[in-house]
Amino acid sequence: QVQLVESGGGLVQPGGSLRLSCVDSRTIFRVSTMGWYRQAPGNQRELVAIITKGGSTNYGDSVKGRFTISRDNAKNTVYLQMNNLKPEDTAKYYCNRKVFTEEAWGQGTLVTVSS
């Protein structure tokens, strides 16, 4: 069954902002490293941002300074605040959960940056 459900994607103009959300149906969320990845047509899936259970973060070079990942363990939710969006940010964004040897993916939410 689907364990990770993303929302918040859509069409936005260059320079605009969006906030993505990912709700995890499992409480193992609270001890997991959560991440956002993206895949544009014809490209490989790439790291956008990750956040550990302790709150440490890491970002892909192309989004540093523009995107912020955060988590709310009480809501089993991870967020991705995306500011100053660029056309090259257009992709399907996927939520990811890693804990021990277990990994899960959401079905993705589409972000399109275009004027």
C-alpha positions as CSV (number, residue, x, y, z in Angstrom):
1,Q,0.0,0.0,0.0
2,V,1.0,3.6,-0.5
3,Q,2.9,4.8,2.6
4,L,4.2,8.2,1.5
5,V,1.8,10.7,-0.1
6,E,3.1,13.9,-1.6
7,S,1.1,17.0,-2.3
8,G,1.7,20.7,-3.2
9,G,3.0,20.5,-6.7
10,G,1.7,22.6,-9.5
11,L,2.4,25.3,-12.1
12,V,4.4,28.3,-10.9
13,Q,6.1,31.2,-12.7
14,P,9.9,31.6,-12.5
15,G,10.8,33.3,-9.3
16,G,7.8,31.9,-7.5
17,S,7.5,29.6,-4.5
18,L,5.8,26.3,-3.7
19,R,5.7,24.1,-0.6
20,L,5.6,20.4,-1.0
21,S,4.4,18.1,1.7
22,C,4.8,14.4,2.3
23,V,2.8,12.5,4.8
24,D,4.0,9.1,6.0
25,S,1.4,6.6,7.2
26,R,4.0,4.8,9.4
27,T,5.3,6.1,12.7
28,I,8.7,4.7,11.7
29,F,8.9,8.1,10.1
30,R,10.2,9.5,13.4
31,V,13.4,7.5,13.3
32,S,13.9,7.7,9.5
33,T,16.0,9.9,7.3
34,M,13.5,11.6,4.9
35,G,14.3,13.0,1.6
36,W,13.1,14.7,-1.6
37,Y,14.4,13.7,-5.0
38,R,13.3,14.8,-8.4
39,Q,13.4,13.5,-11.9
40,A,12.9,15.5,-15.1
41,P,12.0,13.8,-18.4
42,G,15.1,12.2,-19.9
43,N,17.1,12.7,-16.7
44,Q,18.1,10.4,-13.8
45,R,16.5,10.9,-10.4
46,E,18.6,13.3,-8.4
47,L,18.8,14.3,-4.7
48,V,17.1,17.5,-3.8
49,A,17.4,17.5,0.0
50,I,17.5,15.1,3.0
51,I,16.8,15.5,6.7
52,T,17.9,13.1,9.3
53,K,15.8,12.1,12.4
54,G,17.9,14.5,14.3
55,G,17.3,17.4,12.0
56,S,20.6,17.5,10.1
57,T,20.1,18.5,6.5
58,N,21.9,18.2,3.2
59,Y,21.0,19.7,-0.2
60,G,21.8,19.2,-3.9
61,D,24.1,21.9,-5.2
62,S,21.5,23.2,-7.6
63,V,19.0,24.1,-4.9
64,K,21.2,25.3,-2.0
65,G,20.1,28.7,-0.8
66,R,16.7,28.4,-2.5
67,F,15.1,25.2,-1.0
68,T,14.5,24.3,2.7
69,I,13.6,20.9,4.0
70,S,11.9,20.5,7.3
71,R,10.0,17.9,9.3
72,D,7.2,17.7,11.8
73,N,7.4,14.4,13.7
74,A,4.1,15.0,15.4
75,K,2.4,15.0,12.0
76,N,4.7,12.4,10.3
77,T,5.2,15.0,7.6
78,V,8.3,16.3,5.7
79,Y,8.2,19.6,3.8
80,L,10.1,21.1,1.0
81,Q,9.9,24.9,0.8
82,M,11.0,26.0,-2.7
83,N,11.7,29.6,-3.3
84,N,13.0,31.5,-6.4
85,L,12.0,28.6,-8.6
86,K,13.6,28.3,-12.0
87,P,12.5,26.5,-15.2
88,E,15.2,23.9,-14.6
89,D,13.4,23.0,-11.4
90,T,10.6,21.5,-13.4
91,A,10.4,17.8,-12.5
92,K,8.4,15.2,-10.7
93,Y,9.3,15.4,-7.0
94,Y,9.4,12.2,-4.9
95,C,9.4,11.7,-1.2
96,N,11.8,9.1,0.2
97,R,12.1,7.4,3.5
98,K,15.2,5.4,4.6
99,V,15.6,3.6,7.9
100,F,18.1,0.7,8.5
101,T,17.9,-1.4,5.3
102,E,14.3,-0.3,4.4
103,E,13.5,2.3,1.8
104,A,10.2,3.6,0.5
105,W,9.1,6.0,-2.2
106,G,6.0,8.1,-2.8
107,Q,4.3,8.3,-6.1
108,G,5.5,11.9,-6.8
109,T,4.1,15.3,-7.3
110,L,4.7,17.3,-10.5
111,V,6.3,20.8,-10.3
112,T,6.3,22.9,-13.5
113,V,8.1,26.2,-13.6
114,S,7.0,28.2,-16.6
115,S,5.9,31.6,-17.6
